[in-house]
Amino acid sequence: MGFESIAEVRVDPGSAYVYEEGWQSWSPAGVYRASAASPRPPDRRAHTMGWRPEKVLPRSGFQGEGVLAVAAEGEPVRIWHSPEPGREVASIRVEARTSRLLVSADGPVLELGFEGNLQEALAALGERLAPGEIGSIPPGWCSWSCYFRDVTEAAILENLDAAARLELPVEIVQVDDGYESEIGDWPADDPRFGSLRRTAERIRAAGKVPGVWTAPFLVGERSALAAEHPEWLVAGADAGWNWDQRLLALDVTDPGAAAHLREAYATLAAWGFGYHKLDFLYAGALEGPRHGDCSALDAYREGVRLVREGAGSEAILLGCGAPLLPSIGLVDAMRIGPDVLPEPSGDPPVGAEPDLGEVIARTRARTWTHGRLWVADPDCLVARPEIAEREAWAAHVEAFGGLAFSGDRLAALDDRGLELTRRVLRPSSTTPPA
């Protein structure tokens, strides 16, 4: 359906504020003056990989995906949200006029009014959407922000040993992007990395939980899967460009693809992996013809359920680059902003390309989700000496009690870096922020 008017707020746009929720982890989110406008994608690739690709953005104003709020001094906060975000997520727009704001939506929404400030109103919405009890997740270490795609088995084991030697409270050790033979050919590893299975065995032998990065719904055009099973792909779906190749989307409604996906995670579980960073999840919700007669959101949720089935009910699932509201109840933790550090070489960052201050602003805007919808992940702590803003980032990661992982080569930390790392690494809080 097209956009239909749902409300008119009589207020001076220069004195009111809008909270705009983005589609996925890397999409912009924040509080803006109603007379301004939120960020727009700089190009098609960014739109595909950082916004909601099937939706056209207005030239001005705001477009929230499933949640949008208006706050004006002396007035109740008004929130519009999709009532069943696991099935349908409406786009909700606000346009400023001389003395009013026009609100429209392209799907069903509910309007709620809250006394108090905007953060209190969003917290109340979080309680309404909450899937149930949110458990605590132990602190950990991951490889991406120090090794990027050059990670090796030896590097993982070096940091496993360093965590013990330095007496850091690292309970999960996660292998990130860089170990894989090709995008989509999970869990095959690249000989340059070493052995993923052997790495998991060593981590478990040290008494830690092995973790691994995958992108379950992405298929690289160079992959064996793309060559051998083109019928397993969402026909015509453009999942973007990364790893110097075109990206395709897995059709989890195809029985063969579904069995393959489930088996990949069952294999990882058999190797001992109990923590999974599921990245680029937006690909599972791309529009396009599928084998099964279902919506893109239904296919996405079924795909995550297949991952859970293979990984095991006790596995910890972290969503990243994931459609936010459709993931409620499916993942244990959720990335709520962009990467803290851009990759130093190779493809440009997906979505917007913010600096650290912008990363802090975006993740702070979504702290209302922590402890209500999932454990919020602001991204890992980076505290090595060359990070000029390490104090500010450490304070931010620590502040709201979300997922706490180190992203440094531990042996290279100076005394202050170790102090910050010891301070920040703790189990995630089960108490939502006030």
C-alpha positions in Angstrom: 0.0 0.0 0.0 1.0 3.6 -0.4 1.5 6.1 2.4 -1.6 7.2 4.1 -2.0 10.1 6.6 -2.4 8.8 10.2 -1.8 11.9 12.4 -1.2 15.6 12.5 0.8 17.1 15.3 0.3 20.8 15.8 3.6 22.1 17.0 6.5 24.3 15.9 8.9 21.9 14.1 11.8 24.0 15.4 10.9 23.1 19.0 9.9 19.5 18.6 12.1 16.3 18.2 11.7 13.1 16.2 13.1 9.7 17.1 13.6 7.7 13.9 14.3 4.0 14.1 16.3 2.5 11.2 15.7 -0.8 9.5 18.8 -2.8 10.7 21.8 -2.7 13.0 23.8 -0.3 10.8 21.0 2.0 9.8 21.0 5.5 11.2 18.9 5.9 14.4 18.6 8.9 16.6 16.8 11.9 17.9 16.6 14.9 15.5 15.0 18.3 15.6 11.8 18.0 13.7 12.7 20.8 11.3 15.9 18.9 10.2 16.3 15.6 8.3 17.9 12.2 9.0 20.9 10.9 7.0 20.4 9.4 3.6 22.4 6.7 1.8 25.2 8.1 -0.4 24.8 5.4 -3.1 22.9 2.3 -4.1 25.3 0.0 -2.3 24.9 1.8 1.0 21.1 1.8 0.5 21.1 -2.0 0.0 23.5 -2.8 2.8 22.7 -0.1 5.4 19.1 1.0 4.9 15.9 -0.8 3.8 16.6 -1.4 0.1 13.0 -2.0 -1.1 11.7 1.3 0.4 12.1 4.7 -1.3 13.3 7.4 1.1 11.6 10.8 1.1 13.7 13.8 0.0 13.3 15.4 3.3 12.1 14.7 6.8 12.1 11.3 8.4 11.2 7.7 7.7 11.3 5.3 10.7 11.1 1.5 10.1 8.5 0.2 12.5 9.0 2.9 15.2 8.9 6.7 15.1 8.2 9.1 17.9 7.5 12.8 18.3 8.3 14.7 21.5 7.5 18.4 22.2 7.9 20.2 25.5 4.8 20.1 27.6 3.1 17.5 25.5 2.9 13.7 25.8 5.4 11.8 23.7 3.6 10.2 20.7 4.9 6.9 19.3 3.8 5.1 16.2 4.9 1.5 15.9 4.1 -1.7 14.0 2.0 -3.9 16.2 3.3 -7.3 14.8 6.9 -6.6 13.6 7.6 -10.2 13.1 5.0 -10.2 10.3 5.0 -6.7 8.9 7.1 -3.5 9.5 5.5 -0.3 8.3 7.6 2.7 7.1 6.4 5.7 9.1 7.1 9.3 7.9 7.1 12.7 9.4 7.1 15.8 7.3 7.4 19.3 8.7 5.1 22.1 7.8 5.0 25.7 9.1 3.2 24.9 12.4 2.6 21.2 12.3 4.1 17.8 11.6 2.3 15.4 9.2 2.6 11.7 10.0 1.9 9.0 7.5 2.6 5.2 7.1 2.5 2.5 4.5 1.2 -0.2 6.7 -0.7 -0.9 10.0 0.6 1.1 13.0 -0.5 1.7 16.6 -0.2 5.1 18.2 0.7 5.3 21.9 1.0 8.3 24.1 3.3 8.6 27.1 3.8 11.1 29.8 7.5 11.8 30.6 10.5 12.2 28.4 11.4 10.5 25.1 13.7 7.9 26.7 11.1 6.9 29.2 8.5 6.6 26.4 10.8 4.4 24.3 11.6 2.2 27.4 7.8 1.7 27.9 7.5 0.7 24.2 10.4 -1.8 24.8 8.5 -3.3 27.7 5.4 -3.8 25.4 7.5 -5.4 22.7 9.6 -7.5 25.0 9.8 -11.2 24.1 10.4 -12.5 27.6 13.3 -12.7 30.1 16.7 -11.6 28.7 19.6 -13.6 30.0 23.2 -12.4 30.8 26.0 -13.1 28.3 29.6 -13.6 29.6 32.4 -11.2 28.5 34.7 -12.2 25.6 37.2 -11.4 23.0 36.9 -11.3 19.2 39.4 -11.0 16.4 37.9 -8.5 13.9 38.9 -5.1 15.2 42.6 -6.1 15.5 43.2 -8.6 12.7 40.3 -7.9 10.3 40.5 -10.4 7.4 44.1 -11.4 8.2 43.1 -13.5 11.2 44.8 -16.9 11.7 44.5 -19.8 14.0 47.9 -18.8 15.6 46.5 -15.3 16.3 43.4 -16.7 18.0 45.5 -19.0 20.2 48.0 -16.2 21.0 45.1 -14.2 22.4 43.6 -17.1 24.2 46.9 -17.6 26.0 47.3 -13.9 26.6 43.9 -13.6 28.3 44.9 -16.3 30.7 48.4 -14.8 31.4 47.0 -11.3 31.9 44.1 -12.7 34.0 41.5 -11.0 31.9 37.9 -12.3 32.5 37.5 -13.6 28.9 34.9 -16.4 28.8 34.1 -16.4 25.0 36.8 -16.4 22.3 35.3 -15.6 18.9 36.9 -16.1 15.5 35.6 -13.4 13.2 35.5 -12.9 9.4 38.7 -14.0 7.6 38.8 -17.7 8.4 36.3 -18.8 5.7 37.1 -20.3 2.3 34.3 -18.4 0.7 31.2 -16.5 1.7 28.3 -19.0 1.7 30.5 -22.2 1.9 30.1 -22.5 5.7 31.9 -23.9 7.6 34.8 -24.6 5.2 37.9 -22.8 6.3 40.7 -21.2 4.2 44.1 -23.1 4.6 45.7 -19.7 5.2 43.8 -19.5 8.4 44.5 -22.9 9.7 41.9 -25.2 11.1 38.6 -23.8 12.5 37.8 -27.2 14.1 41.2 -27.4 15.8 40.9 -23.8 17.0 37.5 -24.6 18.7 39.1 -27.7 20.4 41.9 -25.6 21.8 39.5 -22.9 23.1 37.3 -25.5 24.8 40.4 -27.2 26.3 41.2 -23.9 27.9 37.8 -23.8 29.5 36.3 -21.1 27.3 33.4 -21.0 24.9 34.4 -21.0 21.2 32.6 -18.4 19.1 32.5 -18.0 15.3 31.4 -15.4 12.7 29.2 -16.4 9.8 26.9 -14.6 7.4 24.2 -17.3 7.0 22.0 -15.7 4.3 24.8 -14.3 2.1 26.2 -16.2 -0.8 29.3 -14.8 -2.7 29.2 -15.2 -6.4 32.6 -17.0 -6.2 31.3 -19.6 -3.8 30.9 -23.3 -4.5 27.3 -23.0 -3.4 26.5 -20.4 -6.0 28.0 -22.5 -8.7 26.5 -25.8 -7.7 23.1 -24.8 -6.4 21.8 -21.7 -8.2 18.3 -22.9 -7.4 19.0 -22.2 -3.7 19.2 -18.4 -4.3 16.6 -15.8 -4.2 16.1 -15.0 -7.8 17.4 -11.5 -8.8 18.1 -10.5 -5.2 20.9 -8.0 -4.9 22.6 -8.3 -1.5 25.3 -5.8 -2.2 29.0 -5.9 -2.9 31.8 -6.9 -0.5 34.9 -9.2 -0.4 35.5 -7.9 -4.0 32.5 -9.8 -5.3 28.8 -9.5 -5.9 26.6 -10.8 -3.1 23.5 -13.0 -3.5 20.9 -14.2 -1.0 20.1 -17.7 0.2 16.5 -18.9 -0.2 15.9 -20.7 3.0 12.4 -21.8 1.8 14.0 -24.2 -0.6 14.2 -27.6 1.1 17.8 -28.2 0.0 19.0 -24.8 1.1 17.2 -25.2 4.4 18.8 -28.6 5.1 22.2 -27.2 4.1 21.9 -24.2 6.4 20.8 -26.4 9.4 23.6 -28.9 8.8 26.2 -26.1 8.6 25.4 -24.9 12.1 25.0 -28.5 13.4 28.5 -29.1 12.2 29.8 -26.0 14.0 28.0 -27.1 17.1 29.6 -30.6 16.9 33.0 -28.8 16.7 32.2 -27.1 20.0 31.0 -23.6 18.9 28.5 -22.2 21.4 28.5 -18.6 20.4 27.6 -17.3 16.9 27.9 -13.8 15.5 25.4 -13.9 12.6 26.3 -11.0 10.3 24.8 -9.4 7.3 21.4 -10.8 8.3 19.5 -8.2 6.2 20.1 -10.5 3.2 17.6 -12.9 4.6 14.8 -10.3 4.4 15.5 -9.1 0.9 12.5 -9.1 -1.4 12.4 -11.5 -4.3 10.7 -14.7 -5.6 11.3 -17.7 -3.3 10.6 -21.4 -3.5 8.1 -21.1 -0.7 5.0 -19.0 -0.8 5.7 -16.6 2.0 6.8 -13.0 2.7 10.4 -11.9 2.9 10.0 -11.4 6.7 8.5 -14.9 7.1 11.5 -16.3 5.2 13.9 -14.3 7.4 12.5 -15.5 10.6 12.4 -19.1 9.3 16.1 -18.8 8.4 17.1 -17.7 11.9 15.0 -20.5 13.4 16.9 -23.0 11.1 20.2 -21.6 12.4 19.0 -22.0 16.0 17.9 -25.5 15.3 21.3 -26.4 14.0 23.3 -24.5 16.5 21.4 -25.8 19.5 19.0 -24.3 22.0 21.8 -23.3 24.4 23.9 -21.5 21.8 24.2 -17.7 22.1 23.1 -15.9 18.9 24.2 -12.4 18.2 22.5 -10.6 15.3 24.4 -8.0 13.3 23.4 -6.1 10.2 20.1 -7.5 11.1 16.5 -6.3 10.6 15.9 -5.0 14.1 12.2 -5.4 15.0 11.7 -8.6 13.0 14.5 -10.2 15.1 12.7 -9.8 18.4 12.6 -13.2 20.1 15.0 -14.8 17.7 18.4 -13.7 18.9 20.0 -13.3 22.3 22.0 -10.2 21.5 21.9 -7.5 18.8 24.4 -5.1 17.4 22.8 -1.7 17.7 25.2 0.4 15.6 28.0 0.4 13.0 31.5 -1.0 13.5 33.6 1.0 15.9 36.6 0.9 13.5 36.5 0.8 9.7 38.4 -1.8 8.0 41.8 -0.3 7.1 41.8 -1.6 3.6 39.6 -3.4 1.1 35.9 -2.6 0.5 34.5 0.6 2.1 32.3 0.3 5.1 28.7 -0.7 4.5 25.8 1.7 5.1 26.8 5.1 6.5 30.5 5.7 7.3 30.4 7.4 10.7 33.2 8.5 13.0 33.4 7.3 16.6 31.2 10.2 17.9 28.5 9.1 15.4 28.8 5.5 16.5 28.3 6.6 20.1 25.3 8.7 19.2 23.6 5.9 17.3 24.2 3.2 19.9 23.1 5.5 22.7 19.8 6.2 20.8 19.1 2.4 20.9 20.0 1.7 24.5 16.2 1.4 25.2 16.3 -2.0 23.6 18.9 -3.4 26.0 17.5 -5.8 28.6 14.0 -5.6 27.0 14.4 -6.9 23.4 17.9 -8.5 23.7 21.3 -7.8 25.1 22.5 -4.8 23.2 25.9 -4.9 21.5 27.6 -1.5 21.0 30.6 -3.3 19.3 33.7 -4.4 21.1 36.0 -2.3 23.3 39.2 -1.1 21.5 41.7 0.2 24.1 45.1 0.0 22.5 47.3 3.1 22.7 46.8 4.2 19.1 43.0 4.6 19.7 42.9 8.3 20.6 39.3 8.2 21.9 39.7 4.9 23.9 38.6 6.6 27.1 35.3 7.8 25.6 34.6 4.5 23.9 35.3 2.5 27.1 33.0 4.7 29.1 30.3 4.3 26.5 30.6 0.5 26.3 30.6 0.2 30.0 27.7 2.7 30.6 24.6 0.7 29.7 25.7 -2.8 30.6 25.4 -4.5 27.2 27.6 -7.1 25.5 31.3 -6.6 26.6 34.0 -7.9 24.3 37.6 -6.9 23.8 38.7 -6.3 20.2 42.5 -5.7 20.8 45.6 -7.9 20.4 45.8 -8.4 24.1 49.6 -8.6 24.3 49.9 -5.2 22.7 47.9 -3.4 25.3 49.7 -0.9 27.5 48.9 -0.5 31.2 46.0 1.9 30.6 44.6 -0.3 27.9 44.7 -3.3 30.3 43.1 -1.3 33.0 40.2 -0.2 30.7 39.8 -3.8 29.5 39.6 -5.3 33.0 37.1 -2.6 33.9 34.8 -3.1 31.0 34.8 -6.9 30.6 31.9 -8.2 32.7 28.7 -10.2 32.1 26.0 -8.2 30.5 23.4 -6.7 32.8 20.0 -8.1 32.9 18.5 -4.8 34.2 17.3 -2.5 31.4 18.7 1.1 31.5 16.5 3.6 33.2 
